[in-house]
Amino acid sequence: MSKFPLAWVIGNVRGMTGTGEAVMQSAQHVSTFSGIDEALNAADGQPDLIVVCQQHPDEYTQAEVNQLLEQFPLTRTVCVAGPWCLSMRRTRDVWPPALIVETEQAKSRIQRELDVFEGNRTPLPRTAALEEVYAFDNAP
């Protein structure tokens, strides 16, 4: 099994059960950053996977998220939503809904993104509808 050459973890992984471990297992090198601005300013290469841990709904601004997604349009990106963020798909539009997963789904989504990276799965577009997200996350 191959691994992502470079993965970034942005934000606090505390309370994000299994997220940090899943990234460590799926990447050869992992860089960690406290926030999006720090990651963008450090920019230690082109990441193959970006995992953003979001602890509360207004932790990241629309401008920060847009800049991240515009700077790395081809990078597989996942926003892991903590318990305080469970309604983000309904009440906020900072992140594209296709990028948001709950903590419990993070490990399997990261594995699916690795399958995409390896060419074994069709990528989920950032613009995917919720039905497409469900199909991607629940496919065998």
C-alpha positions in Angstrom: 0.0 0.0 0.0 1.3 3.4 -0.9 1.1 6.5 1.2 0.6 10.2 0.6 4.1 11.8 0.3 3.1 14.9 2.3 0.1 15.5 4.5 -0.8 18.5 6.5 -2.9 18.6 9.7 -4.3 22.0 10.5 -5.9 22.7 13.8 -6.2 20.9 17.1 -6.7 17.2 16.9 -7.7 16.9 20.5 -11.1 15.1 20.6 -10.8 14.1 17.0 -10.7 10.4 17.8 -8.4 8.5 15.4 -7.9 11.4 13.0 -4.2 12.0 13.9 -3.4 8.3 13.8 -5.2 7.9 10.4 -3.1 10.7 8.9 0.1 9.3 10.4 -0.6 5.9 8.9 -1.5 7.2 5.5 1.4 9.6 4.9 5.2 9.4 4.7 5.6 12.9 6.1 3.2 15.0 8.2 3.4 18.7 8.9 1.2 20.2 11.6 -0.1 23.7 11.9 -2.2 25.5 14.5 -4.3 27.3 11.8 -4.8 27.9 8.1 -2.8 31.1 8.1 0.2 29.4 9.6 0.0 26.6 7.1 -0.3 29.0 4.1 2.6 31.1 5.4 4.9 28.1 6.0 3.9 26.3 2.8 6.6 23.5 3.1 5.8 22.1 -0.3 2.7 20.9 -2.1 0.7 18.7 0.2 -1.1 15.7 -1.2 -3.6 15.6 1.7 -4.8 18.4 3.9 -6.8 17.5 7.0 -8.3 20.5 8.8 -9.6 19.8 12.4 -12.5 22.2 13.2 -13.5 22.3 16.9 -16.2 25.0 16.6 -18.3 26.3 13.7 -16.6 29.8 13.4 -13.0 28.6 13.9 -12.1 29.4 10.3 -13.2 32.3 8.2 -14.5 32.1 4.7 -11.5 34.0 3.5 -9.1 31.5 5.1 -10.9 28.5 3.6 -11.1 30.1 0.2 -7.4 30.9 0.2 -6.5 27.4 1.2 -8.7 25.8 -1.4 -7.5 28.3 -4.1 -3.8 27.8 -3.3 -4.1 24.0 -3.4 -6.9 23.2 -5.8 -5.7 19.6 -6.6 -4.9 18.6 -3.0 -7.3 16.1 -1.4 -8.8 18.1 1.5 -10.9 17.0 4.4 -12.5 19.1 7.2 -13.0 17.0 10.3 -15.9 18.5 12.2 -15.9 18.1 16.0 -19.0 17.6 18.1 -19.8 21.3 18.2 -19.8 21.4 14.4 -22.4 18.7 13.6 -24.8 21.1 12.0 -22.3 22.9 9.8 -23.6 21.5 6.5 -27.0 23.0 7.4 -26.1 26.3 9.1 -22.8 27.3 7.6 -21.4 27.5 4.1 -17.7 28.2 4.9 -16.6 24.7 3.7 -18.0 22.9 0.6 -20.3 20.2 2.1 -18.3 17.5 0.2 -15.2 18.2 2.3 -16.8 18.0 5.8 -16.8 14.7 7.7 -17.7 14.0 11.3 -15.0 12.8 13.6 -16.3 9.2 13.5 -16.0 9.2 9.7 -12.5 10.8 9.5 -10.5 7.6 9.4 -12.6 6.0 6.6 -12.7 9.2 4.6 -8.9 9.6 4.8 -8.6 5.9 3.6 -10.9 6.7 0.7 -8.8 9.8 -0.2 -5.8 7.5 -0.2 -7.6 5.2 -2.6 -8.3 8.2 -4.8 -4.6 9.1 -4.7 -3.6 5.6 -5.6 -6.0 5.7 -8.6 -8.3 3.0 -7.2 -11.4 5.3 -6.6 -13.0 8.1 -8.5 -12.4 11.4 -6.7 -15.3 13.2 -4.9 -15.5 16.7 -6.5 -15.5 19.6 -4.1 -18.8 20.6 -5.7 -20.5 17.3 -5.0 -24.1 17.2 -3.8 -24.9 15.5 -0.5 -26.2 12.4 -2.4 -22.8 12.1 -4.1 -21.0 12.5 -0.7 -23.1 9.8 0.8 -22.4 7.4 -2.1 -18.6 8.2 -1.8 -18.5 7.7 1.9 -20.6 4.5 1.9 -19.3 2.7 -1.2 -17.6 -0.6 -0.6 
